[in-house]
Amino acid sequence: MIRFVTGNLLDAKADALVNTVNTVGVMGKGIALQFKEAFLNNYKIYKDACKNGVVTTGELLVVKDQNAILGEKLIVNFPTKKHWKQPSRYEYIEAGLQELARYIDNNDIKSIALPPLGCGNGGLDWSIVKPMIEKYLANSNADIYVYEPNSAVKTLLQKQETTKKVKLTSARAMLLYALFHYEALGEYSSLFSANKLAYFLQRIGEDLKLKFEAHIYGPYALGVEHVLYALNGTYLNGLEQREAKAFESLKLNYDKFEEVKAFVNNELNSEQKKRLKNLIEFINGFESELSLEVLASVAYLLDKNPGYSLTQTIDGIFSWNDRKRKLFKERYIEIAYNHVRNNSYQQELFN
């Protein structure tokens, strides 16, 4: 019997819990990150299985694991996408549901809880996925609890997050200060803007130990999200379910601004303060989301190809992806190119 419910899936009383994953061994956000934190052995087995190439779409990786609070659970790792960068696909959901139905019947599963498969960071439409779940699991004898997307869960988790203690570090304080400044310019904080600010801060010379890769919206590092997750509930809100979209607004806690400012003034050394000042100067005039994306994308391309001319840079940006080819104008790229080339502290990095 299928019951559609709302709440936190990890609180389900079911014997088995479905965890949506990719096939490359990364549990970086959404429900997968919650599982990673709650069931460490499952994550280790899953990561090793991905390294060995045995995690594929349409197949399930089932692990028995134990949590001190939740007790013993069967964790059903359900691939909804191949790479974490890619969206989920309906055919992967369908194939996985067929396999899940067989697994439930063949292993006499009494109760199982599912998240809204592929409908968080995966980008799928719940109105399409929900009927698929009903189609393949309706005849099962197990008690099936399907957790629907629900904004109320986010509110509940926000309250839970406020109880945790968070320690400021130089990197955390610098990123927070940059985000507060960014909002003072009339913009809003998001995973997108945090990634771009962190990228510039690292390229200016602050070693944040982040690995940036070319992504749809420009340079992106999964580690930025991990920093924000750690700060969530104390210095900001919006990441309680680990599945905020790139441009979804985060809520900075302005009651903490003076604390962050004091840390910057008293704990950062002179070089770090200079880098923070340079960052603020560098993004001046490029505060909008589109401008920030153009600037970061151009800077990243020049970082990888220091000798690129303007023409080569334009060609490189237009070959990045369809989004940039459609949204970016050559004039935008030229302005960003000149801005990067003419900045003294950037010239040392790119020339």
GIKA-V727436 format. One record per pair of residues at least 12 apart in sequence whose ideal C-beta (glycine too) atoms are under 10 Angstrom apart, sorted by the first residue. I is the first residue (numbers start at 1). GAP is how many residues later the second one is. Records with the same first field share a line. If there is no record, write none. Layout:
# GIKA-V727436
I=GAP + GAP
This chain:
# GIKA-V727436
1=110 + 136 + 137 + 139 + 140 + 141 + 142 + 143 + 144
2=112 + 128 + 131 + 132 + 135 + 136 + 137 + 138 + 140 + 141 + 142 + 143 + 144
3=110 + 140 + 141 + 142 + 143 + 144
4=110 + 112 + 126 + 129 + 130 + 140 + 141 + 142 + 143 + 144
5=108 + 140 + 141 + 142 + 143 + 145
6=140 + 141 + 142 + 143 + 144 + 145 + 146 + 147 + 150
7=106 + 138 + 140 + 141 + 143 + 145 + 146 + 149
8=23 + 26 + 139 + 142 + 145 + 148 + 149 + 152 + 232 + 233
9=22 + 25 + 26 + 104 + 105 + 106 + 107 + 136 + 137 + 138 + 144 + 232
10=21 + 24 + 25 + 27 + 28 + 29 + 57 + 59 + 60 + 63 + 103 + 105 + 137
11=58 + 59 + 102 + 136 + 145
12=58 + 61 + 99 + 100 + 101 + 102 + 133 + 135
13=57 + 58 + 98 + 100 + 130 + 132
14=59 + 60 + 95 + 96 + 97 + 98 + 99 + 100 + 128 + 129 + 130 + 131
15=56 + 57 + 58 + 59 + 94 + 95 + 96 + 97 + 98 + 127 + 128
16=46 + 48 + 57 + 58 + 59 + 60 + 84 + 87 + 88 + 91 + 93 + 94 + 95 + 96 + 97 + 98 + 126 + 128
17=14 + 18 + 21 + 22 + 25 + 48 + 53 + 56 + 57 + 58 + 59 + 60 + 94 + 95 + 96 + 97 + 98 + 128
18=13 + 17 + 42 + 56 + 57 + 58 + 59 + 60 + 78 + 82 + 94 + 95 + 96 + 97 + 99 + 126 + 127 + 128 + 129
19=12 + 13 + 15 + 16 + 17 + 19 + 20 + 23 + 24 + 27 + 42 + 44 + 56 + 57 + 58 + 59 + 95 + 96
20=12 + 15 + 56 + 57 + 58 + 59 + 60 + 61 + 68 + 72 + 73 + 76 + 94 + 95 + 96 + 97 + 98 + 99 + 100 + 101 + 102
21=14 + 15 + 21 + 22 + 25 + 28 + 29 + 34 + 40 + 54 + 55 + 56 + 57 + 58 + 59 + 60 + 63
22=28 + 33 + 35 + 55 + 57 + 58 + 59 + 60 + 61 + 62 + 63 + 64 + 66 + 100
23=23 + 26 + 27 + 30 + 31 + 32 + 33 + 34 + 36 + 38 + 54 + 56 + 57 + 58 + 59 + 60 + 61 + 69
24=23 + 26 + 27 + 31 + 55 + 57 + 58 + 59 + 60 + 61 + 62
25=18 + 21 + 22 + 23 + 24 + 25 + 26 + 27 + 30 + 59
26=20 + 21 + 24 + 57 + 58 + 59 + 196
27=12 + 15 + 16 + 19 + 20 + 50 + 57 + 215
28=56 + 93 + 194 + 195 + 197 + 198 + 201 + 214
29=55 + 91 + 92 + 162 + 193 + 196 + 197 + 200 + 210 + 212 + 213 + 214 + 215
30=54 + 85 + 89 + 90 + 91 + 92 + 211 + 212 + 213 + 214
31=83 + 84 + 85 + 86 + 89 + 90 + 116 + 210 + 211 + 212
32=14 + 45 + 48 + 52 + 83 + 88 + 89 + 210 + 211
33=192 + 193 + 196 + 206 + 208 + 209 + 210
34=81 + 123 + 206 + 207 + 208 + 209
35=30 + 38 + 40 + 42 + 80 + 207
36=206
37=30 + 192 + 205
38=27 + 29 + 30 + 31 + 32 + 35 + 37
39=24 + 25 + 26 + 27 + 28 + 31 + 34 + 36
40=25 + 26 + 27
41=22 + 23 + 24 + 25 + 26 + 34
42=19 + 20 + 21 + 22 + 23 + 24 + 25 + 31 + 32 + 33 + 34 + 35
43=20 + 22 + 32 + 34
44=19 + 21
45=16 + 17 + 18 + 19 + 20 + 30 + 32
46=15 + 17 + 29 + 31
49=12 + 14 + 28
50=27 + 29
55=22 + 24 + 27
56=23 + 26 + 36 + 39
57=21 + 22 + 23 + 24 + 25 + 31 + 32 + 34 + 35 + 36 + 38 + 39 + 42
58=20 + 21 + 33 + 34 + 35 + 36 + 37 + 38 + 39 + 40 + 41
59=18 + 19 + 20 + 36 + 37 + 40
60=16 + 17 + 18 + 19 + 36 + 39 + 40 + 42 + 43
61=14 + 15 + 16 + 17 + 18
62=12 + 13 + 14 + 15 + 16 + 41 + 45 + 47
63=12 + 13 + 14
73=40
74=29 + 33 + 35 + 38
76=20 + 23 + 24 + 27 + 28 + 33 + 36 + 37 + 38
78=14 + 15 + 18 + 19 + 21 + 22 + 36 + 37 + 39 + 40
79=13 + 14 + 16 + 17 + 39
80=12 + 13 + 16 + 35 + 37 + 38 + 39 + 40 + 41 + 42 + 44 + 49
81=12 + 37 + 40 + 41 + 42 + 43
84=37 + 138
85=128 + 129 + 130 + 131 + 135 + 137
86=36 + 37
87=31 + 34 + 35 + 36 + 37
88=29 + 30 + 31 + 32 + 33 + 34 + 35 + 36 + 41
89=29 + 33 + 34 + 35
90=27 + 28 + 32 + 34 + 35 + 38 + 39 + 42
92=25 + 26 + 30 + 32
93=24 + 25 + 26 + 29 + 31 + 35 + 36 + 39 + 40 + 43
94=23 + 35 + 38 + 41 + 42
96=21 + 22 + 36 + 40
97=17 + 20 + 32 + 35 + 36 + 37 + 38 + 39 + 40
98=34 + 37 + 38 + 39
99=37
100=12 + 14 + 17 + 33 + 36 + 37 + 40 + 44
101=34 + 35 + 36 + 37 + 38 + 39 + 41 + 43
102=34
104=33 + 36 + 37 + 38 + 40
105=34 + 35 + 36 + 37
107=35
108=33 + 34
109=31 + 32 + 33 + 34 + 35
110=31 + 32 + 33
111=31 + 32 + 33 + 34
112=25 + 28 + 30 + 31 + 32 + 33 + 34
113=30 + 31 + 32 + 33 + 34
114=19 + 23 + 30 + 31 + 32 + 33
115=31 + 32 + 33 + 34 + 126 + 128
116=13 + 14 + 17 + 30 + 31 + 32 + 33 + 34
117=12 + 13 + 15 + 16 + 29
118=14
119=29 + 30 + 124
120=29 + 121 + 122 + 123 + 124 + 125
121=120 + 121 + 122 + 123 + 124 + 125
122=121
123=122
126=22 + 23
129=17 + 20
130=16 + 18 + 19
133=13
134=12
149=92 + 94
150=91
151=90
153=87 + 88
154=83 + 84 + 85 + 86 + 87 + 89 + 90
155=82 + 85
156=84 + 85
157=75 + 76 + 80 + 82 + 83 + 84 + 85
158=74 + 75 + 79 + 80 + 81 + 82 + 83 + 93
159=74 + 78 + 81
160=73 + 80
161=68 + 70 + 71 + 72 + 73 + 75 + 76 + 78 + 79
162=70 + 71 + 72 + 75 + 91
163=70 + 71
164=66 + 68 + 69 + 70
165=68 + 69
166=64 + 65 + 66 + 67 + 68 + 69 + 90
167=63 + 67
168=63 + 66 + 67 + 88 + 91 + 92 + 94 + 95 + 96 + 99
169=58 + 61 + 94 + 98
170=36 + 38 + 93 + 94 + 97 + 98 + 99 + 102 + 106
171=27 + 30 + 31 + 35 + 36 + 37 + 38 + 39 + 52 + 56 + 101
172=36 + 55 + 56 + 58 + 59 + 63 + 88 + 91
173=58 + 62 + 86 + 87 + 88 + 89 + 90 + 91 + 94 + 95 + 99 + 103
174=23 + 24 + 27 + 32 + 34 + 86 + 89 + 90 + 94 + 98 + 99 + 101 + 102 + 105
175=19 + 22 + 23 + 26 + 31 + 33 + 49 + 52 + 53 + 56 + 60 + 85 + 101 + 104
176=13 + 18 + 51 + 52 + 55 + 59 + 60 + 76 + 77 + 80 + 81 + 83 + 84 + 85 + 87 + 88
177=20 + 80 + 83 + 84 + 86 + 87 + 88 + 91 + 99 + 102 + 103
178=15 + 16 + 18 + 19 + 20 + 22 + 23 + 86 + 98 + 101 + 102 + 105
179=14 + 15 + 18 + 19 + 49 + 52 + 56 + 57 + 71 + 73 + 81
180=55 + 72 + 73 + 74 + 76 + 77 + 80 + 81 + 84
181=16 + 95 + 98 + 99 + 102 + 106
182=12 + 14 + 15 + 70 + 97 + 98 + 101 + 105 + 110
183=66 + 67 + 69 + 71
184=73 + 96 + 103
185=95 + 98 + 99 + 102 + 103
186=101 + 102
187=62 + 96 + 100 + 101 + 102 + 105
188=59 + 60 + 61 + 62 + 63 + 64 + 101
189=39 + 47 + 49 + 60 + 61 + 62 + 63
190=38 + 48 + 54 + 55 + 56 + 57 + 58 + 59 + 60 + 99
191=26 + 29 + 33 + 34 + 37 + 47 + 48 + 53 + 54 + 55 + 56 + 57 + 59
192=23 + 25 + 26 + 28 + 32 + 53 + 54 + 55 + 56 + 97 + 100 + 101 + 104
193=53 + 54 + 56 + 57 + 90 + 94 + 96 + 99 + 100
194=27 + 30 + 31 + 33 + 34 + 37 + 42 + 52 + 56
195=15 + 17 + 20 + 22 + 23 + 24 + 25 + 26 + 27 + 28 + 29 + 30 + 33 + 51 + 97 + 101
196=21 + 22 + 23 + 24 + 28 + 87 + 90 + 93 + 96 + 97 + 99 + 100 + 101 + 103 + 104
197=27 + 82 + 83 + 85 + 86 + 95 + 99
198=12 + 14 + 21 + 22 + 23 + 25 + 26 + 29 + 30 + 81
199=13 + 19 + 20 + 21 + 22 + 25 + 93 + 96 + 97 + 100 + 101 + 104
200=19 + 75 + 78 + 79 + 80 + 82 + 83 + 86 + 92 + 95 + 96 + 99 + 146
201=71 + 74 + 75 + 77 + 78 + 81
202=17 + 19 + 22 + 73 + 77
203=16 + 72 + 76 + 79 + 93 + 96 + 97 + 99 + 100 + 137 + 142 + 143 + 146 + 147
204=70 + 71 + 72 + 73 + 74 + 75 + 77 + 78 + 139 + 141 + 142 + 144 + 145
205=66 + 67 + 69 + 70 + 73 + 74 + 140 + 143 + 144
206=62 + 65 + 66 + 68 + 69 + 70 + 72 + 73
208=13 + 15 + 16 + 19
209=12 + 14
210=12 + 13 + 14 + 16 + 17
211=12
212=12 + 84 + 88 + 91
213=87
214=83 + 86 + 87 + 90 + 106 + 107
215=31 + 82 + 85 + 105 + 106
216=30 + 77 + 104 + 105 + 106 + 107 + 108
217=29 + 30 + 72 + 75 + 76 + 79 + 80 + 104 + 106 + 107
218=74 + 75 + 76 + 77 + 78 + 79 + 80 + 81 + 82 + 83 + 99 + 102 + 105 + 106
219=74 + 77 + 78 + 80 + 81 + 82 + 84 + 85
220=26 + 76 + 80
225=14 + 17 + 19
228=16 + 22
229=13 + 15
231=19 + 21 + 22 + 25
232=12 + 18 + 19 + 21
233=20
234=19 + 21 + 22 + 25
235=15 + 17 + 18 + 19 + 20 + 21 + 22 + 24 + 25
236=14 + 15 + 16 + 17 + 20
237=13 + 14 + 15 + 16
238=12 + 13 + 14
239=12
246=43
247=42
264=12
274=71
275=70
278=65 + 66 + 67 + 68
279=66
281=62 + 64
282=13 + 17 + 57 + 58 + 61 + 63 + 64
283=12 + 13 + 56
284=55
285=50 + 54
286=49 + 50 + 53
290=37 + 38 + 39 + 42
291=41 + 44 + 45
292=44
293=30 + 31 + 34 + 35 + 39 + 43
294=23 + 30 + 33 + 34 + 35 + 38 + 39 + 41 + 42 + 43 + 45
295=37 + 38 + 40 + 41 + 42 + 44 + 45
296=40 + 44
297=16 + 19 + 20 + 23 + 24 + 27 + 31 + 36 + 39
298=12 + 15 + 16 + 18 + 19 + 30 + 34 + 35 + 36 + 37 + 38 + 39 + 40 + 41 + 42 + 43 + 52
299=37 + 38 + 40 + 41 + 44 + 47 + 50 + 51
300=16 + 17 + 20 + 40
301=12 + 13 + 14 + 15 + 16 + 19 + 32 + 35 + 36 + 39 + 49
302=14 + 34 + 35 + 38 + 39 + 44 + 47 + 48 + 49
303=37 + 43 + 46 + 47
304=12 + 46
305=45
306=43 + 44 + 45
307=43 + 44
308=29 + 42
309=28
310=20 + 23 + 24 + 27 + 28 + 31
311=19 + 26
313=20 + 21 + 23 + 24 + 27 + 28
314=14 + 15 + 16 + 18 + 19 + 20 + 23
315=18
316=17
317=13 + 15 + 16 + 19 + 20
318=12 + 15
